[in-house]
Amino acid sequence: MTVKLNKKAFDNAKHLIRDGKIVKDVRDDWSEHAPSTEDENEFLEKKGQAEYSKWYLGVDDDHPADQKGHYKFPFGDFKKIHRCAVISAESRATQNDYDDIRDALGKLLERIDED
């Protein structure tokens, strides 16, 4: 599996932080705050694949770009970036040796905590 940093999503996340679109929650909140499958499907239907992809810091080349499985490491709820999502994703990226994604998430967390 080849998972790489999604630079458009990284830019989107930085933009959200800069605009104050942040939920400063704690790590364990992500299981409650994460979008449901229904929310994901609705967003995809309304906004399309290009907008959907901006909410996932990783892309998996083992899956076609038009499938949800292509996108990994969500960081928000399609409205705001969630601190809990960033922390959770950083932990998973570290466990799987996705260093570029882990580093990007670390930078996002620093920016969130500075704000």
Secondary structure, 3 states (H helix, E strand, C coil): CCEEECHHHHHHHHHHHHCCCEECCCHHHHHHHCCCHHHHHHHHHHHCHHHHHCCEEEEECCCCCCCHHHEEEECECCCCEEHHHHHHHHHHHHHCCCHHHHHHHHHHHHHHHHC
